[in-house]
Amino acid sequence: MPHFTVVPVQDNPPSNYDSLEGINWVDYRDTGQGGYPGHGDTVSSDGHGAHKEDSPFISSSDSASKRNDYYDRNLALFEEELDIRPKVSSLLSRLVSYTNVTQGVKEHEEAENADASTKKLPQSPNMGTLMGVYLPCLQNIFGVILFLRLTWIVGTAGVAQSLLIVLMCCSCKYLIPQAAIFHPPGGSAMLNNMRVYGTMCLSLMAVVVFVGVKYVNKLASLFLACVIISIVSIYAGAVKSIFHPPDFSVCMLGNRTLVPHHFDVCAKTVVVGNDTVPSNLWKNFCSSENSSTVHCDEYFLQNNVTEIQGIPGLSSSIIKENMWGDYMEKGQILEKESLSSVDVHGSLESVGFYVTADIATSFTLLVGIFFPSATGIMAGSNRSGDLRDAQKSIPIGTILAITTTSLVYFSSVVLFGACIEGVVLRDKFGEAVSKNMVVGTLSWPSPWVIVIGSFFSTVGAGLQSLTGAPRLLQAIAKDNIIPFLRVFGHGKANGEPTWALLLTGLIAELGILIASLDMVAPILSMALSFLGMSTCLALMFISSWYYAIVAMGIAGMIYKYIEYQGAEKEWGDGIRGLSLSAARYALLRLEAGPPHTKNWRPQLLVLLKLDEDLHVKYPRMLTFASQLKAGKGLTIVGSVIQGNFLECYGETQASEQAIKNMMDIERVKGFCQVVVASKVREGIAHLIQSCGLGGMKHNTVVMGWPYGWRQSEDPRAWKSFINTVRCTTAAHLALMVPKNVSFYPSNHERFSDGYIDVWWIVHDGGMLMLLPFLLKQHKVWRKCKMRIFTVAQMDDNSIQMKKDLATFLYQLRLEAEVEVVEMHDSDISAYTYERTMMMEQRSQMLKQMRLSSAERDREAQLVKDRHSLVRMGSLYSDEEEEIIEVLPEKNLMTWTVDKVEAERRNRNNAPENFRELISIKPDQSNVRRMHTAVKLNEVIVNRSHDARLVLLNMPGPPRNQEGDENLVQSGGMDLGKILISVM
């Protein structure tokens, strides 16, 4: 909770400050509430009960004006902003009571040896869309899962959910680089056979690919023809089943499916001669071999044995039963719900005679198993070097292959659900039908068509993968995108990727060693999303969430490694191209309008001053920007070179390079822009207007305070600064003016204690609250504490102010000490009056001295200030339109009698003009403004002299441009500490 105190400020005697700091002010008087104790209706009280005399420097005609003198004096510096800025008291009241109401190529590679350029490489075949993309993609997509697992998926998930699975997988087709883990063999001889035969087959395929891709193309075409014939045979068998369904019986006990290899006849008893004797089925469920039922399984006795057709055909209505899913737990017995059954518990010893589920099934598991059947669309892209027109062939061929395979999968789901009994579909290994392939039995003319087709489907897809994947790996290795893969870029003399083929074969061998299709299929490595990141991520986590996390981690590491190493080749920087595309997309999506209040952050335009050698004159401006932004958000560093762009282009490039070097030293992440303009003021205005792109524009201007303006006789000393303030205000941008920027800490310094003081005098949208918070995120300011000062007038309810401000900070979760400082009324001091008079005299003198440079030199003794002349150290110096151009080199003059007389008269009148300047009486409004500046100067120096940083409001530019100089005059506080003025 913030700590707060109310501190009355005594009327200290005025100090002889050389400069004053301007502060913006608002009316905080709350006429609806009682005043602070001791501050009643008597305006003439000074806060301590003493009667206040009228100022001898300001004359008032009536008592009403006397009562308003207090208010006018203390807020005169900000009187032009009272119409547009709310009172702090009412603002705090609204903020505290606020409630939230509901209301975006051809590559060049190095020769492997000196003779490589003279070697003639065989020309690649010019393949078209059909042979180069469509058929390879078709063969790569069609896999063995269509023949071995799709029926089981349909039986388990039902036709409706199976169609959904196929739709999900076919709508997101992308490359799946195979990866696998070893699985315990479990002592199964069948699995060992799979490993042995699979390894032999893989070796043969690798040899074919090693011999040459032309043999792969010939064999692949033959294998694909076999696969297509197998698919056609399924459709033919489905049509044939309408008239002549195949004889494919399944034995049922009650509604449970029996394993037929334990018996030969689907009956409890058989007739041998004239005797009825127990069948082998009876002997499985009963311990006695006679007809006694004493030692029989209870379920066996209570239910009948029936025989059903496993493939009733398309003419049956079996699709109604297969429409919805029947997910099973591991070890659960396959049951047909439509058959009647007496529900009694049988013996546990009899479970082995039923067909049971080997794994627990779910929708996500089925998606993971089927998904590899929807992959392989990159087979055409991997052959881009062999295509006649890759730009045309790849999209057309790939889309046609996706469409074809998707139609085959959808139609197969419907045909399987309409032709085959549900218990047969859910029997994964065909135990109920003597391990016959259900799809083979359905097909026509022979089951061997499916056996051969499924085998060649596996081999063909393997050949395509062994052909395309090594070439892709070789291309990555040759481009040196991932340096440690460089060895795989080498190959045979004809360019065949020997080492990449070896690595691909080893990865494929890992999948064979698992020897389980259900274990390999869900191991997915997601990349190259085709229809969107959301679908890809969903399928990844549906299939296997932990493998998805691993895959994302690996992809992230590879990306960061490539980003770190870079990928520049003659064909360009891949990461740069990707970054450009992403930046363009983000800029198009970024709204050009103002951001939401919660997302507002200062996006900086830092205006820098360059010295004669085009080096940054005040590098601590960049230091401050780096500490404020911490490498986040937008930072644009700009500067102006006076001259002609056609002549100063070289200087512009040198300036930009110098600024970029300094930005690197000060760790500023941003952009640099240097413009050339005939006048510095115009160049600054151009930077304020044009920096940024689209919605990525600056909202805050950072500029330095104009040093040495007081000692300069030239109005350029402050007019460029005021012009920049006006341009910033016109563009509705925030303005930050670091003063005494040379005293700012470097990035290597650390403050172990101290305060960041915020003087909240006018409402600025929360800028003053945000800046200390951002600065404290940096290690330089992290240990500094925050103090917030707000100023109360005599008519303000200070107690309510402190409560509201404390509540406001609590809601913002800002830890800060709150001090409400009361400014008592006091007379206009002689120092204030003298200061104002000197300011107006100086302004009049400058107007009179706005002559040529030579004439100003002759009149210098009349306007010489008490300080020595110093050179302006600000960015904001410019050539004024009204200043007469200086004659080159020497001041040449032709003297005549008339000119001599005129010169004598001017010299005689000079003392008289000077006496007129001394007799000037200051304007009452200016006196009050100066009074406000002096009082606030005293209060701020009193309270914040030990602060590490002071943040306060600066008065906006006056509406009357003739009073521009007053703003600079009133903003010259020399605190001797780090100071930043915020507007």
N, C-alpha and C positions, 0 to 999 in steps of 0.2 A: 504494500500500500504506500502511495507517495506520502512523503512528509511535507508539511507546509507550515509556513509562518507568515505572519503579517508584520512587516517592518516599516514603521514610519521613518521617513527620510527627513533629517533635520535640514534647515536652511543654511547650508554651509556658505561661507563667503566665496564669491566667485574666484576661480583660479584662472590664471593667465594661460589658457590653453592656446596653443598656436593654431589648432584646427579643431573642428567640431565634426561629430558623426551624425548624419541625418537619420531620423527614425520616422517611420510612418505611424500615424496615430488615428484612433477612432474615438467616438463619443461613447463612454462607458457609463454615463449617468443613468441610473435607474430611478425615474421619478415616481414609479409606482411603489417603491419600498422606502423604508426609513433609511436615512443616511447612517453612515458609520458614527458611533458615539463620539460626541464632541464636534460633529459636523452637522449642525442643524440647518435651519433655514437661513442663518446669518452668513451670507456669502462673504462678508468682509472679515470673517475670522480667518486667521492664519493657521488654524489647526491646534493652537495651544492657548486659545482664549484671548490672545492679544488682538487689539484692534488694528486693522490694516489701513494704512494711509494710502491715498491715491499716489500713483507714480508721478514724479515731477516731469517725466519724459513723454507721457501720453496724456493729452487733455481730453476730458469727457464733459459733455454738456449737461447730462442729466443723470439722475440716480439710477435709471433703468440700465443705461449703458455700463454704469459701475458694477451692477450685479452680474453683467455678462462678461466683464473684463476677465474674470477668472477663467471662464471656459475658453474665451477666445485666445488668451495668452498661452494656455497650456496645450491647446490643440491647433494652434494657428498653422503649424508646419504641415498639417495634414488636412486642412479644411477642404481642399478640392477633392479629396477621396471619401469624404463622409457620405456622399450620395451613392456611392457604388459599393462600399464595404460595410458589412454589418457591425454593430457593436459587439464587443467581445462578450459582454454579459448576456445579451440575448442569444448570441451564438452558442455559448456554453449551455444555456438553459435548454435550447432546442436539441443540442447533441446529447445531453444527459437524459432527456425525456424521449429520445428517439426509440421507436419500436420497429422491428423489421416486418414489413407488410409485403405480401407476395404481389406484385404488379405485372461460337466459332473454329575390215581391212587388210588391207593386205599388209602383213607384217614384214619387217626386215630382221633377219637373224644373222648372227655372226657365223662365219665359216668355221667349221670344225677343224679344218687344217688349211694349209696354204693352197692346196689343189682343189679345194671345194668349189671354187668358182668355175673351174673348167669341167667339173663332172656334170654329166647330163642326167637329170633325174627323169624318171618316167612320168609322162603326163597323166594326170588324174582323169578318170572318166567324166565326161560331161553328162551327169545324170539329170533327169527331169523330175517333175513333181511326183509322178507315180512310183518310179523305181528308187528315187533318192530320198523321198520323205514319207509318202503315204504308206507304202508296203513295209518299210522298216518300223515305222511307228505302230502300224497294225500288228506286226509280229511281236514287237516289244510290249505292247499293251496286253494282248491276249496271253494269258498265262495258264498254268496248270490249275489254278484255283477255280476257273470256270468249270472244269470237269470234275474236280475232286471235292470242292467245298461249297459251291454255290447251292447245290441241292440241300445240304445240311443247314446252310444259312436260311434258306426259304422255309424249311420245316421248323426251325427253331424260332425265327422271328416272325413268320407268317408272310404272306404275299405283300400286305400293305407296308409293314415295316421293312421288308427286304427291298421294296421299291424305294423307300426313303433312304436306305443305306446306299443303294446304287446311285441315287440322285446326289447324295452328299459327296460321295467319292468321285463321281464323274464330273461334278461341278468344280472340282479342285484338283486338276491334274498337274503334277510337277515331278521333278526328278527325285528319286529316292536312292542315294548312294547306299549300297548295302553295307550294313554293319551288324555284327553278331557277337554273341558271347557263348562260351562253352556251357554245355548242359550235361549233367551227369547221365551216363548211358543207361543206368538202371538195369544193367545185365541183360538187356534185350538183344537177342540175336538179330532181330529184324532191323533194329536201329544200326547195328554194326554193319549189316549188309548194305543199308542205305549209304553209310559213310564210305564203304569200300567202292561200291558201284558209282556213287556220285563223284568221288575223287577221280576215278578212271574216266568217267564221261567228261569231267571238267578238264582233265589233262588233254584229252583228245580235241576238245574245242579250242583250247589254248594253242595247241599245235597247228590247227587249221588257221587260226587267226595269225599266228606267227609266220606261217608260210606265205600268206598274202591275203589282202582284203578281197581280191577278185574271186578267190575260192569261197570266201564267206558269202559273197553276193550270190554265187551260183547255188550253194547249198541252202542259203536262207530262202531263196525263192521256192525251192523244192519243199522245204519244211513248212513254209507258210501255206503252200498249196494243200499240204496234208491237214493243217489246222483248219483251213477253210472248209475242206471236205468233211472234217469231223463235225463242224458246226452245222453244216447243211444236213448231215445225217441225223442230227438231233431234231431239226425241224421236220425232216421226212418221217422220222419215227413218231413224232407227235401227231402228225396228220394221219398216219397209218393206224394209230391207236383209236381213232374215231370208229373205224370199221372192225379192226381186228386187234384188240388189246393183247399184249404179250402175256403168256402164262407165267406169272411171277407171284407165287403164293407166299403168304406169311402166316405162321402158326401163332395163335393167340390163346392164352389161358386166361379166361375172363376178359379183362381189357389190357392184360399185360403181354408184352412181346417176348416170345421164347427164342432161345438160341438153338438153331436146328442141328448143330453138329453133335448134340448130346442124344439125339434120337433120329430115327429114320421115318417114322410115321407120325403124323400130327393127330394122335388119338390116344385115349387112355388105355384102350384094350384093342386087341386085334383077333381076328378069327383065323385059327390054324386048324384046318380040317373042319371038324364039327365042334371044336372047342373054342371058347373065348378065353384068351389068356392076356395077362397084363403086357402092355407094350413097354418099350424102353423108356418112354416118357414116364410111365407109372413107376418104373424102377428108380428113376431119378428123384421122385418126390416121396416114395414110400420105402421103408427099410425092408419090407418083406416082398418076396417075389411072387406071392400068391395074391388073390383078390381081396385079402383082408385089409380093412381100412383102419386098423387099430393104430398103426405106426406111420400114418401118412401125414403129409403137410396139410394144415387146416385149410389154407387157401386153395390148394389143389382139389380138395374134396368138395368144397362149396361152389366151385366155378367150373364151367364147361370149357372144353377145348374146341376152338373154331379155327377156320382157315379163311383168310381174306385175300383179295387180290391186291398186290403191292402197286400195280400200275393199272388202275381201272380205265384210263384213257380220257381223252378230251370230252367225250360225250357224257361222262359222269358229272355229278355235281360236287365232286370232292373239293373244288376250289373254295366252297363256302366254309368247309372245316379248316382249310389251310389259310384262311384269310388273316387270322390273328395268331399271334405268337404263343409259344409254350416254352418259356425259359425254364431250365432245369438246374438242379444242384448236382454236384458231383456224387455219383453213386445212385442217383434216382432212377427208378425203373421206367422205361418207356411205356406209356399207356395210351390207349385209344379211348377218348372220352365218350364217344358215341356208343360203345359196346357196354352192355349191362354187366355188372360185376357185384359179387357179394364182398363187401369191404370187411375183410377179417385179416388179422395179422398172421402172416405165414412164418415159417421157420427161417431164421437167419442163414441156415445152411443151404437154403434153396435159392438164395439171391444169385448165385453164379449161373443159374439156368435161365435167367432173364437178361435181356439187353438193357444195359445201364449207361448212363452218361459218364464219360470219362473226365469231363471238366465242368465246372460251373459256368453257365452261359449268361450273358447279358448283352444289351444292345451295344454298349461300347466295345465289348470284346469282339463282336461280329464285325463292327466297323473296322477295327484294327486288322482282322484277318482278311477281310475282303479288299481293303484299300490298295494293296500292291497290284491288284488286277486293274486298277485305274491309273497306273503310273506307266511311264515309258515314253512320254510325248517328246522327250528331247533327243530321240534317236535320229530324227531328221536334222535337228540343229547341230548335232555332233558331226554330221557329214557335210557341213556347209562348204567345206573346201572342195568337195567333189561335185557340187551342184552347179548346173549351168547358170541359173538365176536364183541365188539363195533368197534374195529379198522377196521374190514372188512365190517360190516353191515352198518355203518353210511355213508361212502362215496358212496357205491354202491346203497343203498336204496334211499339216498337223490338225487343222480343224476338221477336215474330212475324216481323218483317222479317229479323232475323238467322237465325232458324230456316229460313225459306223459302229465302233465298239460299244458306245452307250446304247444304241438301238439293240445290239445283240444282247447286252446284259439285261435290259428291261424286258425284252421279249422272252429271254430264257427264264427269268423269274416267273413270269406269268405262265409259261408252258409247264414248268416244273410244278407249280402250285395247282395247275388244272389237271395234270395227268397222274401224279404220283401220290400215294397214300402218305399221310402225315407221319406215321411211325416209321415208314421207310425213309422219308426225307430226314428225320431226326437221327436215324441210325448212321452215324458218321462213317463207320468202318464196314458197313454192310453185313453185320453179324446175323441179322435176321434173314438174310437172303444168301447165306453161305458165302459171304464176302465177295459177291458179284458186284460189279459196278452198276449202280442204278442208272446212270446216264447211258452206259453201254447197252444195258438191256432195253432202254427206251429207244435208242437210235436204230436206224435202218441203213444198210441191210444186216450188219453184223456188229457185235460189241467190239470186235477187234479194230474197227475204224476209230472208235474213241480211244482205245488203248494206244494205237499208233499215233493218233492226233495229239493226245496229251503228252506223249513222250517227245514228239517233234516240236510241240509248243514250248516245252521246257528247254530243249536244245536250241531252238531257233531264237528264243528270247535271250538265252545265254550267249549265243554267238553275237547278237546285236549289242549286248552290253559289253562283251569283251572286245568288240570292234570300236564302239563309240567312246566308252569311258577312258580307255588308255589314251586316245587322241585328245580328249579334253584335258586329261592330266598333263599330257605332253605340252599342249599349248600353254597351260598355266605355268609349267616349269620353264618353258622357253622365254616367256614374258618376264620371268623373274619376279612375279608378283609375290610369291612366297619363296624366299631364297633357299631354304633348306631342301626344297623339292627340285632344285636345279638338276640333280643327277638324273631325274626322270625325263628330262628333256632330250636326252641322247637316245639314239636308236640305230637301226641298220643304215646302210649307205643309201637305201632308197627312201629313207624317212620313216620307216615303220617304227612305232614306239615300243622297243623291246623291253626296256626297264619298266615303263609304265604298265605294259601288259603283265609283267611278272607281279607287280604290286596288286593289280586288279585281280589276278588269279588267286593270290593269297587271301585277299579279302573275301572273294567268293568261296574259297575253301572253308573259311570260318563258318559260313552259313551251312555248308554241307555237313560239317562236323556236328552241328546241332542235331541234324537228322530228324527234325520235327517241323512240319510246315506251320503248325499252329504257334510254335515258338518263334519262328523266323519272321512270319508275316507282320506281327505288331511292332517289330523293332524298326522304327521309322526315323529317318534323319531328314527333317523338313527343311526344304530350301526352295528357292525360285517359285514363289507363289504365283499361281496363274490367275486366279479370280479374286484375290484379296487376302490381306494379312489376317483378317478376322476368321475366315473359314479355315485357313491353314492352322492357325493356333488352336482353334476348336478341335480340329481333327487330331492334332498332335496330342492334346491333353485327353481327348476321348480314348485314343489308342493306348497311350501309356504316359501318364503325367510325369513320371520321374525321368523317362528317356527324353521327353520333351524338354525338360529343364536342362538336362545334360547337353542336348543338341543346341539349344539356344546359347548356353554358356560357351560351347566350342565355337559356334558361329560368331559370337561377340569377340572372343579372343582372336580369331582369324582376322576379323574386320579391323580391330585395333592394331594388330601386327602389320597388316597391309598399309593402314593409314600411317603408321610409324615409319615403315620402310619406304613407302612411296612406290609408285608403279609407272614411272615415266619411261616411255619408249617413243619411237618416231611417230607412232600413231596417236600419241597424246597421253596425258595423265588420266588414268581411269577414275581415280578418286576425285580429281578436279572436275571432270565431266559430271560425275554423280552429284558432287556438291553443287555445281551450277544448276543442275536440273532440280535438285531439292530446294535450292534457294529461290529459284523462279517460281516453283509451285507454292512455296510458303508465302512469298510476296504477293502472289495473286490471291491467295486466301486471306491474307492479312487485310483487315478492314482499314480503309484510309481515314475513317472517322476517329474521334477520340476514344481511348480505351476506357474500360470500366474503372471506376474509382479504386476498386480493390487491386487492380492490376497496374495502376499508375506508378511508374518509377522514373526518376530523372534520366532522360536520355540526352547525353551532353553534346553540345557544340562548344569546344574550347578554342577561344581566340588567342593566338600567340603572337608575341612581338619577336621579330628577328633583328639581329644586329647587322652591322655593315658587312660582316662576313657570311651572312645568311645562316647564322647559328641561332638556336633558341636562346633568347635572352633571359627568360625566367623559367627554367626547367621545373621549378617546384609547382608550377601550374599543372604540369602533367603528373607530378607526384600526388597532388591533391586529387586529381581525377582518378588515378589508379586506386587510391585509398577509398574513394567514394563508391566506385563501381565494382572493385574487386574482380575485374575481368568479365563481368556480366553486363548484359544489356548493350546499348549502342553508345559508342564514343567516337565523335568526329573531331579531329583536330584541324583547325583552319588557320590560315594566315593570308595576308594581302601584300602583294608587291606593287609598288606604285610605278607605273610606266605603261608602255605599249606592249601588248601580248606578242606582236610579231617580232619585237626586239628582245623580249625578256623570256622567251621560252626556255632557254638554257638555265637561266636563274630559277625558273619555276621548278625544273627537274631537280636542280641541286637543293633547293629549299625543301622539296618533298622528301628527298633522301635524308637530309639532315634531321627533319622532324621525325621520320620513321626510325632513324637510328636512336634518337632520344626517346621515342616511345618504347623501343625495345629495352633501353637501359632502365626506364622507369616502370617497365612492365605494364604498359597501357595497351590493351587489346582493342584495336579500333581501326579507323580509317583516317586517311590524311588527304586534305584538299587545299591547294594553294591557288589563289586566283590573282590575275593581273588586272588592275584597274587604274584609270587615270587619276582617281582620287581614292585614298584609303577608305574614306567614309562610304563611298559607293561600293567598294569591294566588300566591306563588312556587311552592308545591306544585301548584296548579292549572296553572300554566304548564308545569312540568316534565312533568306527566301528559298534558296535552291538546294541546300545540302539535304542529303537523304534520298530515298527512292520509295515511291509508293507510300505504304503505311509505315515504312521503317524510316521515320524522320525524328529529328531531335525535338525535344520539348523544353529544353533548358539551355540557356546560353551562359557560358562562364567567361568572364572578362576581367582583366586586371584594373585596379584603381589608377587613375592618371596621376602619377607622381610629378611634382615640380610645377603644377599648374599655377600655384600662387605666385611663384617668382617670375613667371613668364608674362610678358606684356602682350603676347599674341593670343587672341581668343581661340586660336586653333587648339590651345592647350586643353580646353575643356569642351569645346563644341563637338568634337568627334565622339567624345565619351557620351555626351547628352544625346547625340544623334543615334548612337547605338542603343541607348536606353529607350528612346522613342521607337526605334524599329522593332525592338524586342516586345515592347508593349503593344504595338500595332499588330504584331504577329501572334499575340496572345500566348507568349512563351514566358516561362519562368526565367529569372535572371539571378545569377550568383556572382558577386563581386568579391573575390578574395583580396583583402587589404593586408599590406605587409607580408606579401606572399613569401618573401625570402626567409621569414622566420618560421615557416611551416616545417614540420618534421619530415625527415626523409623516411623511406620505406625500411631503413635499417634501425631506426630509433624505436624505443619502446617507452611508453609512459606507464610508470608503475602506479601512479595516482594522479589526482587532479580532477578538474571539473570541465564539462562542456556546458557552457551557460547559454540558455535560450531566452531571449527577451521577446516575449510574445506580446506585441503591441497592437497589431492589426491582424485580422483574419486573412491568411494567405492560402487557404485550402489545405492546411496541414503540412505544408512544406517544412516549416521549422521543426515540427515534430519528427518528420521522416528523416531528415538529414543526419541528426545525431545517431539515430538508430542504425542507419547504413554505415556511418563512419565507425561505430563501435563493433561492427562485424570484422573490421580490419584489425590485425594484431597490434598496430601502432596505438590505436585508441581503445582497445578492448577493455582495459582496466580503468578507464576514466568513468566517472560518475556524471550523471546528468542533472542539471538544475534548470528549472523553468521559472522565470520571473514574469509576472504580469503586473501591470501598473494600474493602480486604482486612483480615481479622482475623488474629490471631496464628496461629490454627490452619489458616488457608487456605494453599493452594499458590499463591502469588502468581505464580510463573513460568508455571504452567499456565493460570492465569486470563488473563494478558496474551496468551498464545498463542491461547487460545480466542476471546478478545474481538477480537483482531486478525483472526483468520480469519473470524469472524462479520461484521465490518465489510467485509472484502474481498468476501465473498459477497453482501452487500447493496449493493456498489459505492458505498460511502460513503467519502469522503476525510475522515479525521479523525485527530487526534492522540489517542493513547490513553495515559492515565496511571493506573496502579494505585497508589492511595494506601493506605499501611498506617497503621492507627490503633492505636497502642500503648496498652497498658493503663496507667492511672494511678489514683492514689487519688482518692476523692471529695473535692473541694476544699471549703474553707470557704465559698467564694463559692457553689458549687452548693447546699450545705446551707442557707445563708442564703436563697438565692433560692427554694428549695422551701418553706422555712418561711414566708416572706412570702406565697407563693401560697396556702398553706393557711390562714394567718391571714386573708387577705383574703376567702377563700371563706366562712369562718365568720362574719366580720364582716358580709358581705353577707346571710347568712342571718338574722342577728340584726336587721339593719337593714331587712328586708323588711316595712316598716310602711307607714303612709299617708305621703303626700307631706309633710304638715305635720310629722309626727313625725320624718321623716328630716331635715327642715330643722333641727329642734331638736338632733338628735344629730350634725350635720355635723362639729362640732369634734372628735369622737372618731375619725372615719374619713378626715379630710382627708389626701389623699396629698401627696407631696412636689412633685408637679406641679400646676399650676393646672388648673381644670376647663375642658374644651373640649367643644364641641358635636360630637355624633356625626356623622361624615361618611360614613355607610354606608347602603346600601339596606336593611340588615338590622336595622331598629329596629321594634319592634312593641309592642303592648299585651299584657302577660302576664295570664293568667287570675287568677293569685294576687295581683296588685296591686290594692289597694283603690282604688276610684274617688275621685278628688280632688273635694272639695267645690267648688262653683262660686264664682268670684271670691275671697271672703275665707274664711279659716279661722275659722269661728264655733264657739264652745265655751261650754257652760253650766257654770259652776264650782259645785261643791258641796263640802261639807266632806270627804266621802269621796274625791272626785277630787283635792282638794288634797293629802290625805295620801298617796294613791297616787302622785301625781306627785313628792312629796318623797322617798318610798321609792325610786322609780326613779332619781332623781338621786343618791341616796346609794349605790345599788348599781352605778352606771355604772362607777366606777373598779375595783370588784371584778370586774365582767365583763371589763373591759379587761385586768386582770391575768391572768385565765384564758386570754384569747386569746394573751397573750405567752408563757404557759407551754406552749403547744401544741408537741408534737414531731412533726416530719414523718414521714409514712409511708415505709417503706423503698422500696417500689415507686416512689413519686413521686420520691424522691431519685435512684433509678437512671434514671428517665425524664429527669429534669432533667440528670443527668450526660451522658446520650447527646446531648441537645440542645445542651448547652454544648460538648462535644467536637466535634460536627459543625459547630457554629457557627464554632468556631475554625478548623477545617480548610477549610471552604468560603470563609470570608472571606480566609484566607491565600492560597488558590490562585486564587480567582476575583474578587479585588478589582478587576481591570482589565478584566473581561469586559463586553461590550456587553449580554449577556443571559445569565441563568443559569436553567437548567431543572432542577428536582429533584422528587423525590417528596414528597408530603405524607402524614402519618399518617392512616389512616382514623379515623372516629369511634369512640370507645371503646364497648365493649359495655355497660359500666355508665354510664348517663347521668349519674350523679353526678360523673363525672370529665370531663364535657364541657368545663369551663373549662380543664382541663389541656391540652387540644389547642390552644386559642388561646394559652395561656401559652407552650407550647413552640414555637409557630409564629410568633414575633415577631421573627425576624431582620431587622435593619435593615442591609442590605448597602450602602446608599447608592448602589446601581446598579440597573439594570433587572433585574427578577427575576420569574420566573413559577413558580408551584408547580403541579405536575401530579400528578394522582392516577389 
